[in-house]
Amino acid sequence: MQLIYKIEFNTTNLYFKYIIEDLIKEAKVNALCKQYKGFILIILEEEADAIESFFALLGKKLPVSIFIGKSYVIEEYDESLEEIKDFEIKQNLSLLTNDAIKNIIEENHIDFLNDIIKITKGGVSKFETHNGSKDYFLPNKTIREEFENKGFEVKLLITDMSKVEEIFDINVKDFQLLCSIERPLVKIKFKMLKNANKEFSSTSYIYAKIPDDKETVLFAKALKENGINFVLYVNDEVYQDGLKITYIKDENLIISGDKGLFPKYDFVANKKYNSSKEYFDDNGGVYKAILAQTSKRIISTIGVYFSQNSSNSSISINIPTKGLKQIITIANIHNNIKNCFEEIADIDEHCARLISNYSKKFPFVLEGEVPQNTNGFESIINMCAKVLGINSSKEFEDMALNTSMTSGIQIDMKLVNIDGVNYLDYRRIVQSIMAYKMADVDNITLVYSFYESISEFICNYVNEIAKETKAKDIVLCGNMFANSIIFSKTNKTLSKSYNIILPKEYALDY
């Protein structure tokens, strides 16, 4: 009998197909695996008992992938479809199946005694892995802050997944993503009081992962055997630590990263790309790249590219006869508190009084220093954070995500036209937050409302642009959409009237 099994798969990379082919060989069944854009087919020509045994093997050994969608049996498929070609592009991804991990442990031995002694005594251990040099240390507030003050992002290596639920609020989806073959970084939340002394993180969240290469597998095993279930680490400045992943309901979103995505053959451009930078630069940015991937260049399409890090955040419209035009631009705010206050005071007399009263009520704000090396929304968020006495954009966002609020108050999101360019007026945002603060509105309400108001701002202007241009397709991209408040509210509103387009096999940002 013939059985055709379809697996929805949102990348053209072939590593998952190779895993399936190895399982076909192991099961010794008469089967083929074919990969097309958007899905994989397993075609079996076998007796029922052999098919049943094969699927039992799949259930036991086929790993989870961040790109997998639904899987189901189909009656037939279009045999004229062109299979994805193998261009023999080597992936920068270690395929750590259960069998591969078992072989690593059985065939290799590295003595980590000195490293373990060093970190248990409160030190930092540095060693080389297949994925670059890393510094490891036990959860420690002082060491963590030292690295963060130097600009490093501190992440968590989980050595024993069976202990995760002891300190984290984690669900099935989190487990699936952490254990997927791509080994992504997943943002997980601490249980109450499990990070009370902030030895892990300055907030109630941290990006975590499980081992993703031979050396880290062996190191994690040694740590686990010594009763160490979690260890913090930073990467060297060269290595980019895999993919950052988030999800909203059933939608997996790649926030950033190259590992597992590149090098890659792009079948739209018919070209090999070695990195996301190379890919996005070649296409003229994330928004244009998505237009190319989805064949939307010949259709009027609105693009919202809101990035926390990029200096190119904007709302744009692509009109086939006229090309791409930026409608709204997000300025980079490289400013200090004093200058910011002066700019707000210059708006009008009401604002001048607000600044005077705010400075008297919250004098510590004027002493705050705003990071000067930021771009995009991070520069605006940093300013908002400082006027509220919040240390960083990271703490600002995580405070918003940590609330059970579903509705906030209106933070002013207005435009200012300078030399014919419409900018989001950051002064009005900060002024609005300050006014509410003077009225004793709490910080949690204000930070939540900030993100909710950004969503309302997006929806309002997308509607205006769509009315004028008759556009029905909306591209959402940039890592601001990794924020669940912005994404869920924007998507819920706009999807009622428009076709929402998100990057499937590439990152939201780079």
Buried (B, 14 or more C-beta within 10 A) or exposed (E): EEBBBBBEBBBBBBBBBBBBBBBBEEBEBEBEBBBBBBBBBBBBEBEEEBBEBBBEBBEEBBBBBBBBBEBEEEEEBEEEEEEBEEEEBEBBBBBBBEBBBEEBEEEEEEEBEEBBEBBBEEBBBBBEBEBBBBBBBBBBBEBBEBBBEEEBBBBBBBBBEEEBEEBBEBEEEBBBBBBBBBBBBBBBBBEEEBBEEBBBBBBBBBBBBBBBBBBBBBBBBBBBEBEBBBBBBBBEEEEBBBBBBBBBEEEBBBBBBBBBBBBBBBBEBEEBBEBBEBBBEBBEBBBBBBBBBBEBEEBBBBBBBBBBBBEBBBBBBBBEEEEBEBBBBBBBBEBBBEEBBEBBBEBEEEBBEBBEEBBEEBEEBBEBEBBEEBBBBBBBBBBBBBBBEBEBBBBBBBBBBBEEBEEBBEBBBEBBEEEEEBBBBBBBBBBBBBBBBEEEBEBBBBBBBBBBBBBBBBBEBBBEBBEEBEBEBBBBBBBBBBBBBBBBBBBEBBEEEBBEBBBBBBBBBB
